[in-house]
Amino acid sequence: MSRGWGPLHMPQGGKLVVATKIANVTIESGLTLPPGDYVHISFSDTGIGIPIKNLPKIFDPYFTTKNMDFNKGQGLGLSVCYAIIRKHGGMISANNVSGAGSILNIWLPVYEKTM
């Protein structure tokens, strides 16, 4: 059984698009990040979207929509991502268009390599 992206996560099908860019975050950006350059990674899909009632809880470590089965994941993926990204000075957020897909955005600070 495949555990990767695919019908397991988008039962009605859909398309996953991953995009990256360097974004200059300013105070006016409205993000809760210090101003500076960030790597912005977005994951968008055209699946059914995240139910609105679940959206505020998706980064909580004890929230899952999965049946508790030892042969499946336990739903900790996004909370672990949240913790790692915050630990590295970044931010993660999710937006939803119910019935038309979801967008997950990640911002990680750009660090200049010094010699």
C-alpha positions as CSV (number, residue, x, y, z in Angstrom):
1,M,0.0,0.0,0.0
2,S,1.3,3.4,-0.9
3,R,1.8,5.9,1.9
4,G,2.7,8.8,-0.3
5,W,0.6,11.6,-1.9
6,G,-2.2,10.3,-4.0
7,P,-5.8,9.0,-3.7
8,L,-5.2,8.1,-0.1
9,H,-5.2,11.9,0.7
10,M,-7.4,13.1,-2.1
11,P,-10.1,10.4,-2.4
12,Q,-12.0,12.2,-5.2
13,G,-8.7,12.9,-7.0
14,G,-7.0,16.2,-7.6
15,K,-3.7,17.8,-8.5
16,L,-0.9,18.8,-6.1
17,V,1.3,21.8,-7.0
18,V,4.4,22.7,-5.2
19,A,5.9,26.2,-5.8
20,T,8.9,28.1,-4.2
21,K,10.2,31.6,-4.3
22,I,12.2,34.1,-2.3
23,A,9.8,36.5,-0.6
24,N,10.7,39.8,1.1
25,V,8.6,40.0,4.2
26,T,7.9,43.5,5.5
27,I,5.8,44.8,8.4
28,E,3.1,45.5,5.9
29,S,3.0,41.9,4.7
30,G,0.7,41.0,7.6
31,L,2.7,38.0,8.6
32,T,3.9,37.4,12.2
33,L,7.5,37.2,11.1
34,P,10.4,39.6,11.5
35,P,11.1,41.6,8.3
36,G,13.6,40.0,5.9
37,D,14.0,37.5,3.1
38,Y,12.3,34.1,3.4
39,V,12.0,31.0,1.3
40,H,8.3,30.7,0.6
41,I,7.1,27.2,-0.2
42,S,3.4,26.6,-1.1
43,F,1.6,23.3,-1.5
44,S,-1.8,23.7,-3.2
45,D,-4.2,21.0,-4.2
46,T,-7.4,20.8,-6.1
47,G,-8.9,18.2,-3.8
48,I,-12.0,18.6,-1.6
49,G,-10.3,21.0,0.8
50,I,-10.1,20.9,4.6
51,P,-13.5,21.1,6.3
52,I,-13.8,24.6,7.8
53,K,-14.4,23.2,11.3
54,N,-11.0,21.4,11.2
55,L,-8.9,24.2,9.8
56,P,-8.1,25.9,13.2
57,K,-7.0,22.5,14.7
58,I,-4.8,21.0,12.0
59,F,-1.5,22.0,13.7
60,D,-2.6,20.7,17.1
61,P,-0.6,17.5,18.1
62,Y,-3.7,15.7,19.5
63,F,-6.0,16.4,16.6
64,T,-6.6,13.8,13.9
65,T,-9.3,12.8,11.5
66,K,-7.8,9.4,11.1
67,N,-9.1,6.2,12.7
68,M,-6.6,5.1,15.4
69,D,-5.1,2.1,13.6
70,F,-1.5,1.0,14.2
71,N,-1.1,0.3,10.4
72,K,-1.8,3.9,9.6
73,G,-0.3,7.3,10.5
74,Q,-1.6,8.9,13.7
75,G,-2.0,12.4,12.4
76,L,1.0,14.0,13.9
77,G,2.6,15.2,10.6
78,L,1.4,18.8,10.6
79,S,2.1,19.4,14.3
80,V,5.6,18.1,13.8
81,C,6.1,20.3,10.7
82,Y,4.7,23.3,12.7
83,A,7.2,22.7,15.5
84,I,10.2,22.3,13.2
85,I,9.4,25.3,11.1
86,R,8.8,27.6,14.2
87,K,12.1,26.3,15.8
88,H,13.9,27.5,12.6
89,G,12.3,31.0,12.8
90,G,9.7,30.3,10.2
91,M,5.9,30.2,9.9
92,I,3.4,27.8,8.4
93,S,-0.3,28.5,7.6
94,A,-3.1,26.8,5.8
95,N,-5.9,28.3,3.7
96,N,-8.9,26.6,2.4
97,V,-11.4,26.9,-0.4
98,S,-14.0,24.4,0.8
99,G,-14.7,21.9,-2.0
100,A,-12.0,23.3,-4.2
101,G,-8.7,22.5,-2.4
102,S,-6.3,23.8,0.2
103,I,-3.1,25.8,0.3
104,L,-0.3,25.2,2.8
105,N,2.3,28.0,3.0
106,I,5.7,27.8,4.6
107,W,8.1,30.6,5.2
108,L,11.7,29.9,6.3
109,P,14.3,32.6,6.8
110,V,17.1,32.9,4.3
111,Y,20.5,32.6,6.0
112,E,23.6,33.9,4.3
113,K,26.5,31.5,4.4
114,T,29.5,33.2,5.8
115,M,33.1,32.0,5.4
